[in-house]
């Protein structure tokens, strides 16, 4: 099944169960409490810390339709703005996998059905195309890689901005064995931050699916933060998707 197209929405967040806890000074905190100045400082530096760490492994998952799920599993180099992943579309027990490389501007796809036969002897094993950032409803994979690459910034934000309405403390939760602090963001988004090293652990964000369709939610988990060095497919192994519409249609992403 082909994933739906979506309105592009760079965003962060995490769908979580809300729990209560205690603040660092021993005072009780309840889900929905306003942020403290320490919380605001923590959130203000999250994206810059990702950039400083250099990269991370990631898994981003979006259920869509009745039984379909798109999952990207890979690694990202935040400093270079590059990534690679396996994109798996699961539909009612059936899976289709594609190799994906990406930058902020372009996508490369491997494991395209029929490509080896259609381009035999050319040495071309990847299709490439620009990311559809200007489209009102870009493909779902374009949205997801844009969200992943948006999780880093050269500079920290102003902590005062996080003390406005719309931001809240939402409790604590263990994610893949990692204790985290949970925070609610405007737009029904939330973010989970490691309680031990203050790095981004998980996010969820709603993704509008277009007129007449239910909104989707993308959940992104980061792990093993650190430097990455990723090689993109070389030009001689790449064919423009626009030159091969029959292969682009078979891609399914």
DODO-243641 format. One record per residue (C-alpha): residue number from 1; residue in three letters; y, z, x negated. Coordinates in steps of 0.2 Angstrom, whole numbers. Example, Ala and Ser with C-alpha at 12.3 -4.5 7.8 and 13.67 -1.06 7.14 Angstrom:
residues 2
1 ALA -22 39 -62;
2 SER -5 36 -68;
***
This chain:
residues 253
1 UNK 0 0 0;
2 UNK 17 -4 -6;
3 UNK 29 11 -8;
4 UNK 45 10 3;
5 UNK 62 6 -3;
6 UNK 75 20 -2;
7 UNK 94 23 -3;
8 UNK 97 28 -21;
9 UNK 100 47 -23;
10 UNK 102 55 -40;
11 UNK 97 73 -37;
12 UNK 88 89 -43;
13 UNK 78 101 -33;
14 UNK 61 110 -29;
15 UNK 52 114 -12;
16 UNK 47 132 -14;
17 UNK 41 148 -4;
18 UNK 55 160 -4;
19 UNK 52 177 -11;
20 UNK 63 193 -15;
21 UNK 65 201 -32;
22 UNK 76 212 -42;
23 UNK 92 207 -52;
24 UNK 93 211 -71;
25 UNK 103 227 -67;
26 UNK 89 233 -55;
27 UNK 98 229 -39;
28 UNK 87 221 -26;
29 UNK 90 202 -22;
30 UNK 85 193 -7;
31 UNK 82 174 -5;
32 UNK 98 166 0;
33 UNK 109 178 -10;
34 UNK 125 171 -18;
35 UNK 124 167 -37;
36 UNK 129 179 -50;
37 UNK 140 174 -65;
38 UNK 124 174 -75;
39 UNK 115 163 -63;
40 UNK 130 151 -64;
41 UNK 130 150 -83;
42 UNK 112 147 -83;
43 UNK 113 132 -71;
44 UNK 128 125 -79;
45 UNK 119 122 -95;
46 UNK 102 116 -89;
47 UNK 105 97 -91;
48 UNK 113 100 -108;
49 UNK 98 110 -114;
50 UNK 86 96 -109;
51 UNK 96 84 -120;
52 UNK 96 97 -134;
53 UNK 77 99 -132;
54 UNK 75 80 -133;
55 UNK 62 76 -120;
56 UNK 48 82 -110;
57 UNK 32 78 -101;
58 UNK 34 75 -83;
59 UNK 25 72 -66;
60 UNK 35 66 -51;
61 UNK 26 65 -34;
62 UNK 32 57 -18;
63 UNK 21 57 -2;
64 UNK 26 43 10;
65 UNK 18 35 25;
66 UNK 3 44 33;
67 UNK -9 45 18;
68 UNK 1 38 4;
69 UNK 7 46 -12;
70 UNK 16 39 -27;
71 UNK 14 49 -43;
72 UNK 22 45 -60;
73 UNK 15 54 -75;
74 UNK 22 52 -92;
75 UNK 35 57 -105;
76 UNK 54 55 -107;
77 UNK 65 54 -121;
78 UNK 81 61 -114;
79 UNK 92 57 -130;
80 UNK 87 39 -130;
81 UNK 86 37 -111;
82 UNK 68 30 -112;
83 UNK 52 34 -103;
84 UNK 34 28 -100;
85 UNK 22 33 -87;
86 UNK 7 29 -77;
87 UNK 12 25 -59;
88 UNK -2 29 -47;
89 UNK -2 24 -28;
90 UNK -15 34 -18;
91 UNK -19 28 -1;
92 UNK -33 36 9;
93 UNK -44 38 -6;
94 UNK -40 22 -14;
95 UNK -29 22 -30;
96 UNK -19 8 -39;
97 UNK -12 11 -57;
98 UNK 1 2 -66;
99 UNK 9 6 -83;
100 UNK 28 8 -82;
101 UNK 41 9 -96;
102 UNK 59 12 -92;
103 UNK 77 14 -98;
104 UNK 93 17 -87;
105 UNK 94 -2 -85;
106 UNK 77 -10 -85;
107 UNK 59 -8 -80;
108 UNK 43 -15 -88;
109 UNK 26 -15 -79;
110 UNK 9 -17 -86;
111 UNK -8 -19 -78;
112 UNK -2 -32 -66;
113 UNK -16 -40 -56;
114 UNK -18 -58 -61;
115 UNK -6 -57 -75;
116 UNK -19 -60 -89;
117 UNK -26 -76 -81;
118 UNK -8 -83 -76;
119 UNK -1 -80 -93;
120 UNK -16 -83 -104;
121 UNK -12 -88 -122;
122 UNK 6 -83 -121;
123 UNK 4 -65 -127;
124 UNK 14 -59 -113;
125 UNK 6 -43 -105;
126 UNK 21 -35 -96;
127 UNK 33 -40 -82;
128 UNK 51 -34 -83;
129 UNK 66 -33 -72;
130 UNK 82 -24 -70;
131 UNK 83 -7 -61;
132 UNK 90 -10 -44;
133 UNK 104 2 -45;
134 UNK 116 -9 -34;
135 UNK 104 -12 -20;
136 UNK 107 -2 -4;
137 UNK 88 1 -3;
138 UNK 80 0 -20;
139 UNK 61 2 -23;
140 UNK 55 19 -24;
141 UNK 50 18 -42;
142 UNK 68 13 -47;
143 UNK 74 29 -38;
144 UNK 61 40 -47;
145 UNK 64 34 -65;
146 UNK 83 36 -62;
147 UNK 81 54 -56;
148 UNK 70 58 -71;
149 UNK 83 51 -83;
150 UNK 97 60 -74;
151 UNK 90 77 -79;
152 UNK 99 77 -95;
153 UNK 118 78 -100;
154 UNK 128 78 -116;
155 UNK 139 92 -111;
156 UNK 137 108 -100;
157 UNK 145 109 -83;
158 UNK 158 122 -78;
159 UNK 149 138 -72;
160 UNK 163 141 -59;
161 UNK 157 126 -49;
162 UNK 141 134 -46;
163 UNK 149 150 -38;
164 UNK 155 139 -23;
165 UNK 146 139 -6;
166 UNK 130 129 -6;
167 UNK 122 137 -21;
168 UNK 110 152 -19;
169 UNK 97 162 -28;
170 UNK 80 159 -19;
171 UNK 67 170 -27;
172 UNK 54 169 -41;
173 UNK 38 159 -42;
174 UNK 25 155 -55;
175 UNK 23 136 -58;
176 UNK 8 130 -68;
177 UNK 7 148 -75;
178 UNK 26 148 -80;
179 UNK 37 161 -71;
180 UNK 53 154 -64;
181 UNK 69 158 -55;
182 UNK 72 148 -40;
183 UNK 89 142 -35;
184 UNK 95 132 -19;
185 UNK 108 118 -22;
186 UNK 118 108 -9;
187 UNK 109 95 0;
188 UNK 93 104 4;
189 UNK 88 103 -15;
190 UNK 82 117 -26;
191 UNK 78 120 -44;
192 UNK 66 131 -54;
193 UNK 71 137 -71;
194 UNK 59 145 -84;
195 UNK 61 164 -84;
196 UNK 57 165 -103;
197 UNK 66 150 -111;
198 UNK 79 145 -98;
199 UNK 73 127 -97;
200 UNK 71 116 -81;
201 UNK 53 117 -75;
202 UNK 53 109 -57;
203 UNK 64 100 -45;
204 UNK 63 93 -27;
205 UNK 76 83 -18;
206 UNK 76 74 -2;
207 UNK 76 55 -3;
208 UNK 83 45 13;
209 UNK 71 32 18;
210 UNK 82 21 28;
211 UNK 86 19 46;
212 UNK 73 25 58;
213 UNK 62 32 44;
214 UNK 59 51 40;
215 UNK 67 57 24;
216 UNK 55 59 9;
217 UNK 55 72 -4;
218 UNK 52 70 -23;
219 UNK 45 84 -33;
220 UNK 47 83 -52;
221 UNK 39 95 -64;
222 UNK 44 96 -83;
223 UNK 33 103 -97;
224 UNK 31 104 -116;
225 UNK 50 101 -119;
226 UNK 53 94 -136;
227 UNK 58 78 -146;
228 UNK 50 62 -141;
229 UNK 50 44 -149;
230 UNK 44 30 -137;
231 UNK 42 12 -141;
232 UNK 47 0 -127;
233 UNK 36 -16 -125;
234 UNK 42 -30 -137;
235 UNK 51 -45 -131;
236 UNK 37 -57 -136;
237 UNK 25 -47 -124;
238 UNK 37 -47 -110;
239 UNK 39 -60 -96;
240 UNK 54 -59 -83;
241 UNK 48 -54 -66;
242 UNK 60 -67 -59;
243 UNK 51 -81 -67;
244 UNK 34 -76 -59;
245 UNK 37 -71 -41;
246 UNK 18 -72 -37;
247 UNK 14 -59 -50;
248 UNK 29 -48 -45;
249 UNK 22 -48 -27;
250 UNK 5 -42 -33;
251 UNK 13 -28 -43;
252 UNK 14 -17 -28;
253 UNK 29 -7 -35;
***
